[in-house]
Amino acid sequence: MEIRIKNQTKQLILVPLSSRATLHLAPGETSGAVPDSEISRNAKVEKMANRGLVKILRVASEEE
């Protein structure tokens, strides 16, 4: 499953992914589709979501 990450703050935010890549999200910006594995068991992203800094949006796959 894929997810999108939305910046809920009014400032630039850096979201560390499990692959050691980093998402740079402007205020209110939503990322492109990211594999769920990038945030699973990622304590930093979980902490950011719990604090309300980011919102994790699940994307329904469009399989034919």
N, C-alpha and C positions, 0 to 999 in steps of 0.2 A: 504494500500500500504506500501511496505517496502522501506527503504532507506539505503544507505551506506554513510559513512562520510570519506573523504580522507584528510589527513594532507598535506597541501600545503607548509609547512615551512621546515626548515632544522634543527629543534629541536623537542624534545618530546613535545607533546601538550596534555592537559587534556580537554576533552569535557564534560561539565556537562549536563546530560540528565534530563528530566522532572521527572523521577522516583527516582531522587536523586542518581542514579548510575553515575559513571564517566567512560568515555572511555579514555584509555591511548593509544595514537597513536604515533608511532615512525615516523621520517621524511619519507614522501612519502607513509606511510602505509594507507591502506583502511580498515575500520572496516567490520565486518560481517554484515549481514542483521539486521537492527534495525527497529522496528515498527515506522511508521510516527508519531504516537502520542508522541514519545519521544522527538521530536523537535518542534512539533506544539506549537505555542504560547510560545516558549522558547526564551526570549530576548537575553540571553547570546550566544546561538548558532547562532541566527540571526546576532548578532553583529560580531561574529567571521567569519561568511560567508561573510558579507559585507566588512570586512577588508581584505579578501582574505587569511585568515589563514586556513580555511577548505573549502572543496567543497562538496556540498550535491548532491549525485547521486541517482536518482530514479531507483528502481529496478522493472522491469515488473514482475508481478506475473505469475507463470507457472501453471495455472489451467488447468485441463484436461477436 
